[in-house]
């Protein structure tokens, strides 16, 4: 049985965690539980950032969320329902009045009232923890759903008219982009909320129709997906239809994709969902299903763009004769991603039908052991091109080569530290290699996280790895600065010629 943390929520692993950008910040991503928890805690972090004090001024980070382990046995960080903001300023065990002016405390109290009691402040414990904020109501409390919906409908203006963030593509636990350990996605229909920018995965699958009947949420989901595909936020969008004998099925499916502007999109694929619908569909329908499959393949011009969903244990007779190269998702509700039974063509399994995933709440959750790029290759969908693909690319951008007159062992001249550059960037471009600089970052930034350097809150592996990840982010930032420097040099050269 899962541990229940102090505020009445079950402990979760990284599969339930999302890391969306906190609205109003450039790159703050706090590890929190998906669903209503993410909606509320990210909104609180956004409100705090905009009304109390900024939460992103310390580098690499000064905010914390979910943790896999904790010295406090029932810590709410274990359930992904608690966050720490401005942690180094407000150490555990200190009173807020020691480090906060009265007006700042009053502003936090105002925010707690505005959030309808859904947030609890650690300052109100007997042993104070002024950096700490958590979900105040237990799991399943309807007040949380009501307040999350209120936020999504524009309350406080936090989720209103947010711009797309092309970098906001997250896998469970906060891994960015391609994950060599596998790929996750949700599949949804009209029975879940419409998708929005809180969705954490690089793949999404949504229903278009069930036989002759259009899914009432499809066009709303498709509109978001099209923008997300075009911006790079989504790597691929799968659209499925529920097969019903003798009905429109693939014809209506194609018609709806055309209407949504997604037919023949290079990042869209089709899934044929073959199930018994609780015993309503019986017999072998292989001939009709295979005819629909063949027509779709002909339209796509590529068999890899059409996959299937089949429950061979519950519905073994529905689709007995299948194309030899057909790839299948099979259901296996064991809550254990990657651990499923062998079946011809199986490449993924639906490991649960009730995993919390933002913004849907409980929904179908799927996993394949393929990396994202391997999955895209299987579907004949182009891979996403990273900004810098390897450590060698980063090192070259930061330090150049021995043949580069502007670089050498001392790094690009234009990248040397000046006002506004961090000491860490200076080390990157001076005499340290990438691994050495990352090591320095991990040691120094971990050393500075004072509230965690005691017996009760020891630094965890996740903390240290978080700092290392921030180092990679700094390297990407350095690459952007280099582009700016080169643009300036080109401009100066042009003016000199004139």
Buried (B, 14 or more C-beta within 10 A) or exposed (E): EEEBBBBBBBBBBBBBBBBBBBBBBEBBBBBBBBBBBBBBBBBBBBBBBBBBBBBBEBBBBBBBBBBBEBEEEEBBBBBBBBBBBBBBBBBBEBEBEEBBEEEBBEBBEEBBEBBBEBBBBBBEEEEBBBBBBBBBBEBEBEEBBEBBEBBBEEBBEBBEEBEBBEBBBBBBBBBBBBBEEBBBBBBBBBEBBBBBBBBBBBBBBBBBBBBEEBBEBBBBBBBBBBEBBEBBBBBBBBBBBBBBEEBBBBBBBBBBBEBBEBBEBEBBBBBBBBBBEEEEBEEEBBEBBBEBBBBBBEBBEEBBBBBBBBBBEEBEEBBEEBBEEBBBBBBBEEEEBEEBEEEEBBBBBBBBEEBBBBBBBBBBBBBBBBBBBBBBBBBBBEEBEEEBEEBEBBBBBBBBEEEEEEBBEEBBEBBEBEEEBBEBBBBBBBEBEBEEBBBBBBEEBBEEBEBBEEEEBEEBEBBBEBBBBBBBBBBBBBBEBBEEBEEEEEEEEEEEEE
